[in-house]
Amino acid sequence: MMLAATRFRQLPTCYGGTMERWVELDRAATPQGDTMVLRRRGGEFEIRFNGLELISTRTSVSEEALPPLAFAELDRAPRRILVGGLGMGYTLRATLDAAGADARIVVLELVAAVVDWVRGPLADVACRPLDDRRVEVRVGNVADQLAGGNAGFDVVLLDTDNGPDAVMYRPNRFLYRREGLEAVKRALVPDGVAGIWSADRSASFERALGAAGMRWRRIALDASGRGIVEHSVYLARRP
């Protein structure tokens, strides 16, 4: 998931009067040639996308809220769950914590290196979510996977970008249009629920949800737990 780069001012981390510097741990590229960098400063981790902040360990409240909110919208315990976007593993960890022992969770992640990071240097950030036997990881574009006919999910969670009005990875624009939301709807069982994270409220996205025939509502969340930024979670049900 992508956090808006202009929203959080990076403050120096000081220990005994000495400022710690960011250290690059690894870098990778998307299929479109975008650059992703994993870096660390003291106890903080950050993934940057083309030089902008993509996700960090500083703000995870709204990510962790997404799965339980979507599950509460469902009338039953979800058995099959699709998570679009691995990030640092926060959404997957919250999904595992809220799901039952018999749940099966498919995670779609665009960049294989991100999976390696969550298994490696980021493993303890979200308590090793990829070690759970309920998880199956697939590497590929979420939009392509949905368009390819993945179906039968009780819940689909999309945590893939900055949201409808601030897409960084261009192919993700499909997910927030009517056609993309119709693909999400086809991936759900009747009465299934989609939970979509967004940095901002989006009137155009809300119109697309209606045009796709989804019954939806929006929940505003404090992104950091400190009242700094409001993020949005959209909950949409397939009729």
C-alpha positions in Angstrom: 0.0 0.0 0.0 1.2 3.5 -0.8 1.1 6.3 1.7 1.1 9.8 0.3 4.6 11.1 0.3 3.6 14.6 1.2 1.7 13.7 4.3 4.4 12.8 6.7 7.4 14.9 7.4 10.4 12.7 8.2 11.8 13.7 11.6 15.4 12.9 12.5 16.1 10.0 14.8 18.7 10.9 17.4 20.7 8.8 19.8 23.0 10.6 22.2 23.0 13.6 19.9 23.9 11.6 16.8 21.5 11.5 13.9 21.0 8.0 12.4 21.2 7.8 8.6 19.0 5.8 6.3 20.8 2.7 5.1 19.7 1.1 1.8 19.2 -2.7 2.3 18.0 -3.7 -1.2 16.3 -2.4 -4.3 14.1 -4.0 -7.0 12.1 -3.0 -10.1 8.5 -3.4 -11.1 7.6 -4.9 -14.5 7.1 -1.3 -15.7 10.7 -0.3 -14.6 9.8 1.6 -11.5 12.4 1.5 -8.7 11.6 0.2 -5.3 14.1 0.6 -2.4 14.0 -1.0 1.0 15.9 1.0 3.6 16.3 1.2 7.4 17.1 3.9 10.0 17.5 2.5 13.5 14.4 0.6 14.2 12.4 2.1 11.3 11.9 0.5 7.9 10.7 2.2 4.7 10.0 1.1 1.2 10.3 3.9 -1.4 8.8 3.9 -4.9 10.5 6.0 -7.5 12.0 8.1 -4.7 8.7 8.6 -2.8 7.5 6.9 0.3 5.5 3.8 -0.4 5.0 2.4 3.1 6.8 2.6 6.4 6.7 1.2 9.9 5.6 4.6 11.2 2.0 4.4 10.1 0.0 1.1 10.0 -3.2 1.7 11.9 -5.5 1.9 8.8 -3.9 -1.1 7.2 -4.4 -3.2 10.3 -8.1 -2.0 10.5 -8.9 -3.1 6.9 -9.4 -6.8 7.4 -11.5 -6.8 10.6 -13.8 -4.1 9.2 -14.3 -6.2 6.0 -14.9 -9.4 8.0 -17.5 -7.6 10.2 -19.3 -6.6 7.1 -19.7 -10.3 6.1 -22.6 -12.3 7.6 -20.3 -15.3 8.2 -16.8 -16.2 8.9 -14.7 -15.9 5.7 -13.2 -19.1 4.4 -11.5 -17.9 1.2 -9.8 -14.5 1.3 -7.8 -12.6 -1.4 -5.3 -10.0 -0.3 -4.1 -7.7 -3.1 -0.7 -6.2 -2.1 1.8 -7.6 0.5 3.6 -4.4 1.5 5.3 -4.9 4.8 2.8 -7.6 5.8 0.6 -5.5 8.1 -2.6 -6.2 6.2 -1.8 -9.9 5.9 -1.0 -10.1 9.7 -4.3 -8.5 10.6 -6.1 -10.9 8.2 -4.5 -13.9 9.9 -5.4 -12.6 13.3 -9.0 -12.0 12.4 -9.5 -15.2 10.3 -10.4 -18.7 11.5 -8.0 -21.6 11.6 -9.6 -23.1 8.5 -9.3 -19.9 6.4 -7.3 -20.0 3.2 -5.6 -16.7 2.2 -4.2 -15.9 -1.3 -1.8 -13.0 -1.4 -1.0 -11.3 -4.7 2.2 -9.3 -4.7 3.6 -7.5 -7.8 7.3 -7.7 -7.1 9.0 -11.0 -6.0 11.6 -9.1 -4.0 9.0 -7.7 -1.7 8.1 -11.3 -0.8 11.8 -11.9 0.0 11.9 -8.7 2.1 8.9 -9.9 4.2 10.5 -13.3 4.6 13.9 -11.6 5.4 14.7 -8.2 6.9 11.0 -7.3 7.4 10.0 -10.7 8.9 9.5 -9.5 12.4 7.7 -6.3 11.5 4.4 -8.1 11.2 5.3 -11.2 13.2 6.3 -13.4 10.2 2.9 -13.6 8.4 4.3 -15.6 5.5 5.2 -18.5 7.9 1.5 -19.2 8.5 0.3 -22.4 6.7 -3.0 -20.7 5.7 -1.2 -18.3 3.3 -0.5 -18.9 -0.4 1.6 -16.2 -2.1 1.3 -15.5 -5.9 3.6 -13.1 -7.6 1.9 -11.0 -10.3 -0.2 -7.9 -11.0 -3.4 -7.8 -9.0 -5.3 -6.2 -11.9 -4.2 -9.0 -14.2 -5.0 -11.7 -11.7 -8.5 -10.4 -11.2 -9.1 -9.9 -14.9 -7.9 -13.5 -15.4 -10.9 -14.9 -13.5 -9.8 -15.6 -9.9 -13.2 -16.2 -8.2 -15.0 -17.7 -5.2 -13.6 -15.5 -2.5 -15.7 -14.5 0.5 -13.6 -11.3 1.0 -11.2 -9.4 -1.3 -8.9 -6.9 0.3 -7.1 -4.4 -1.9 -4.1 -2.6 -0.3 -2.2 -1.8 -3.5 -1.7 1.9 -4.0 -2.3 5.4 -2.7 -5.9 5.1 -3.6 -8.1 6.1 -6.6 -6.9 9.7 -7.0 -3.2 9.2 -6.3 -2.1 6.0 -8.2 1.7 5.6 -8.4 1.9 2.3 -10.3 0.0 3.0 -13.5 -1.6 -0.4 -14.2 -3.3 -0.1 -10.8 -5.6 2.5 -12.2 -7.7 -0.3 -13.6 -8.6 -1.4 -10.1 -10.4 1.8 -9.2 -12.5 2.1 -12.4 -15.8 0.5 -13.2 -14.1 -2.3 -15.1 -11.8 -3.1 -12.3 -14.5 -3.1 -9.7 -16.6 -5.4 -11.9 -13.6 -7.8 -11.9 -13.5 -7.5 -8.1 -17.2 -8.3 -8.0 -16.7 -11.4 -10.1 -14.0 -12.6 -7.8 -16.5 -12.5 -4.9 -19.1 -15.1 -4.0 -22.7 -13.7 -3.9 -22.9 -11.4 -0.9 -19.1 -11.3 -0.6 -17.3 -8.2 0.6 -14.5 -6.1 -0.8 -12.4 -3.9 1.4 -10.4 -1.2 -0.4 -7.9 1.1 1.3 -7.5 4.6 0.1 -5.4 7.6 1.3 -8.3 10.0 0.6 -12.0 10.1 0.0 -12.7 9.9 -3.8 -15.9 11.0 -5.4 -15.0 9.5 -8.7 -14.3 6.1 -7.1 -17.6 6.2 -5.3 -19.4 6.8 -8.6 -17.5 3.8 -10.0 -18.6 1.6 -7.1 -22.2 2.5 -7.9 -21.7 2.0 -11.6 -20.3 -1.5 -10.9 -23.4 -2.4 -9.0 -21.8 -2.6 -5.6 -23.5 -1.6 -2.3 -20.8 0.3 -0.5 -20.0 2.5 2.5 -16.9 4.5 3.6 -15.2 4.5 7.0 -12.7 7.3 7.9 -9.7 6.2 10.0 -6.9 8.0 11.8 -3.9 6.8 9.8 -1.3 7.1 12.6 -3.3 6.9 15.8 -2.3 10.5 16.6 -4.9 12.4 14.7 -2.6 13.5 11.9 -4.0 12.1 8.7 -7.4 10.6 7.8 -7.4 7.6 5.5 -10.4 5.8 4.1 -11.6 2.2 4.0 -14.3 1.4 1.4 -16.5 -1.6 2.1 -18.4 -2.9 -0.9 -20.7 -5.9 -1.1 -21.6 -7.9 -4.1 -25.4 -8.2 -4.4 
